[in-house]
Amino acid sequence: MEEYENYAEHIHEHSNEHAEHAAHEGGGKDKWVIWVAMTTAVFAVLAAITGLLAGDHADEAMLSQIHASDQWAFYQAKGIKSDVIASGSKILLALGKKPSAQDSAKIVSNKADQAVIMKEAKAAEKESKEHAALHKVLARGVTLFQIAIAIGAISIIIKRKELWLVSIGFAAVGIFFLLQGTVF
């Protein structure tokens, strides 16, 4: 992601240089170039904010998935303990001895614990998927802001106001994804 951010920063800096040049030499003729530079700066800020939010959701998705994996391991450990106790009880029965009541109670307790652990593991998996989905939405927003920045810079370089409007269109869709990832 850093390489994309550096690329976007480079394009933004280049467009600012053109905007300064237009302001000093072009007078009022190329005033739109200053507006392009200003909107591009806003797009860069929105891209940074959206990128930060996307990264946070990626981190949270990973942490939730790790928690879910831990819970599933705990679930399996409880099951293995119950199976070991049950096997011991079967051996005792085969030898003509009575298994301990505590062993039977422990198996029941482990099964009850497993139900609670399973519920928590599934909740953590669901949370992980939700964060991953939000990360994808916000990553799309970052991409659209970066495209908007690039097109805005190109509009200055080749002096085409229409491309600036295209740039604004890409940024508007980026704003939609930013809102979708944070508000909806």
C-alpha positions as CSV (number, residue, x, y, z in Angstrom):
1,M,0.0,0.0,0.0
2,E,2.9,2.3,0.7
3,E,4.0,2.3,-2.9
4,Y,0.6,3.5,-4.0
5,E,0.6,6.2,-1.4
6,N,4.0,7.4,-2.5
7,Y,2.9,7.4,-6.1
8,A,-0.2,9.4,-5.2
9,E,1.9,11.9,-3.2
10,H,4.3,12.3,-6.1
11,I,1.5,13.0,-8.6
12,H,-0.1,15.5,-6.1
13,E,3.3,17.3,-5.6
14,H,3.7,17.5,-9.4
15,S,0.2,19.0,-9.8
16,N,0.9,21.5,-7.1
17,E,4.0,22.6,-8.9
18,H,2.0,23.2,-12.0
19,A,-0.6,25.0,-10.0
20,E,2.0,27.4,-8.5
21,H,3.4,28.0,-12.0
22,A,0.0,28.7,-13.4
23,A,-0.8,31.1,-10.5
24,H,2.4,33.1,-11.0
25,E,2.5,33.2,-14.8
26,G,-1.0,32.6,-16.0
27,G,-2.9,35.2,-14.0
28,G,-6.6,34.6,-14.0
29,K,-6.5,32.5,-17.2
30,D,-5.6,29.3,-15.6
31,K,-7.3,29.9,-12.3
32,W,-9.0,26.5,-12.6
33,V,-5.6,24.9,-12.1
34,I,-5.6,26.2,-8.5
35,W,-9.0,24.6,-8.0
36,V,-7.7,21.3,-9.3
37,A,-4.8,21.5,-7.0
38,M,-7.0,22.2,-4.0
39,T,-9.5,19.4,-4.8
40,T,-6.6,17.1,-5.4
41,A,-5.3,18.0,-1.9
42,V,-8.7,17.2,-0.4
43,F,-8.7,13.9,-2.3
44,A,-5.3,13.1,-0.8
45,V,-6.6,13.8,2.7
46,L,-9.6,11.6,2.1
47,A,-7.4,8.8,0.7
48,A,-5.2,9.0,3.8
49,I,-8.2,8.8,6.1
50,T,-9.9,6.0,4.1
51,G,-6.6,4.1,4.0
52,L,-6.2,4.4,7.8
53,L,-9.7,3.1,8.3
54,A,-9.2,0.3,5.9
55,G,-6.0,-0.7,7.7
56,D,-7.7,-0.7,11.0
57,H,-10.4,-3.0,9.7
58,A,-7.8,-5.3,8.3
59,D,-6.1,-5.5,11.6
60,E,-9.3,-6.1,13.5
61,A,-10.3,-8.8,11.1
62,M,-7.0,-10.6,11.7
63,L,-7.3,-10.2,15.5
64,S,-10.8,-11.5,15.5
65,Q,-9.8,-14.5,13.3
66,I,-6.9,-15.2,15.7
67,H,-9.3,-15.1,18.6
68,A,-11.7,-17.5,16.8
69,S,-8.8,-19.9,16.1
70,D,-7.8,-19.8,19.8
71,Q,-11.4,-20.6,20.7
72,W,-11.6,-23.5,18.3
73,A,-8.3,-24.9,19.7
74,F,-9.8,-24.6,23.2
75,Y,-13.0,-26.4,22.0
76,Q,-10.9,-29.2,20.6
77,A,-8.9,-29.5,23.8
78,K,-12.1,-29.9,25.8
79,G,-13.2,-32.6,23.4
80,I,-9.9,-34.4,23.6
81,K,-10.0,-34.3,27.4
82,S,-13.5,-35.8,27.3
83,D,-12.4,-38.5,24.9
84,V,-9.5,-39.4,27.2
85,I,-11.7,-39.6,30.2
86,A,-14.3,-41.7,28.3
87,S,-11.6,-44.1,27.1
88,G,-10.3,-44.5,30.7
89,S,-13.9,-45.2,31.8
90,K,-14.2,-47.9,29.0
91,I,-11.0,-49.5,30.1
92,L,-12.2,-49.6,33.7
93,L,-15.5,-51.1,32.6
94,A,-13.6,-53.8,30.6
95,L,-11.6,-54.6,33.7
96,G,-14.8,-55.0,35.7
97,K,-14.4,-51.8,37.7
98,K,-16.8,-48.9,38.0
99,P,-15.7,-45.6,36.5
100,S,-15.6,-42.5,38.8
101,A,-18.7,-40.3,39.0
102,Q,-16.3,-37.3,38.8
103,D,-15.2,-38.5,35.4
104,S,-18.7,-38.7,34.1
105,A,-19.4,-35.2,35.6
106,K,-16.3,-33.8,33.9
107,I,-17.4,-35.1,30.5
108,V,-20.8,-33.4,30.9
109,S,-19.0,-30.2,32.1
110,N,-16.6,-30.3,29.1
111,K,-19.5,-30.7,26.7
112,A,-21.3,-27.7,28.2
113,D,-18.1,-25.7,28.0
114,Q,-17.7,-26.7,24.4
115,A,-21.1,-25.3,23.6
116,V,-20.2,-21.9,25.1
117,I,-16.8,-21.9,23.4
118,M,-18.3,-22.8,20.0
119,K,-20.7,-19.8,20.3
120,E,-17.8,-17.5,21.1
121,A,-15.7,-18.9,18.2
122,K,-18.5,-18.4,15.7
123,A,-19.1,-14.9,16.9
124,A,-15.4,-14.1,16.5
125,E,-15.4,-15.6,13.0
126,K,-18.5,-13.5,12.1
127,E,-16.8,-10.3,13.5
128,S,-13.7,-11.1,11.4
129,K,-15.7,-11.5,8.2
130,E,-17.5,-8.2,8.9
131,H,-14.2,-6.3,9.4
132,A,-12.7,-8.0,6.3
133,A,-15.8,-6.8,4.3
134,L,-15.4,-3.3,5.5
135,H,-11.7,-3.4,4.7
136,K,-12.6,-4.3,1.1
137,V,-15.1,-1.5,0.8
138,L,-12.7,1.1,2.2
139,A,-9.8,-0.2,0.0
140,R,-12.0,0.5,-3.0
141,G,-12.4,4.0,-1.8
142,V,-8.7,4.5,-1.4
143,T,-8.2,3.3,-4.9
144,L,-10.8,5.6,-6.3
145,F,-9.3,8.6,-4.5
146,Q,-5.8,7.7,-5.9
147,I,-7.3,7.5,-9.4
148,A,-9.0,10.9,-8.8
149,I,-5.6,12.4,-7.7
150,A,-3.9,11.0,-10.8
151,I,-6.5,12.2,-13.2
152,G,-6.6,15.6,-11.6
153,A,-2.8,15.9,-12.0
154,I,-3.1,14.8,-15.6
155,S,-5.8,17.4,-16.2
156,I,-3.3,20.1,-15.1
157,I,-0.4,18.7,-17.2
158,I,-2.4,18.5,-20.4
159,K,-4.6,21.4,-19.5
160,R,-8.0,19.7,-19.9
161,K,-10.7,20.8,-17.6
162,E,-12.9,17.9,-18.6
163,L,-10.5,15.5,-16.9
164,W,-10.8,17.5,-13.7
165,L,-14.5,16.8,-13.8
166,V,-13.8,13.1,-14.3
167,S,-11.4,13.3,-11.3
168,I,-14.2,14.7,-9.2
169,G,-16.5,11.9,-10.4
170,F,-14.0,9.3,-9.2
171,A,-13.6,11.1,-5.9
172,A,-17.4,11.2,-5.5
173,V,-17.5,7.4,-5.9
174,G,-14.6,7.2,-3.4
175,I,-16.6,9.2,-0.9
176,F,-19.5,6.8,-1.4
177,F,-17.2,3.9,-0.5
178,L,-15.8,5.9,2.5
179,L,-19.4,6.5,3.7
180,Q,-20.4,2.9,3.0
181,G,-17.5,1.7,5.1
182,T,-18.1,4.0,8.0
183,V,-21.8,5.0,8.2
184,F,-23.9,2.3,6.5
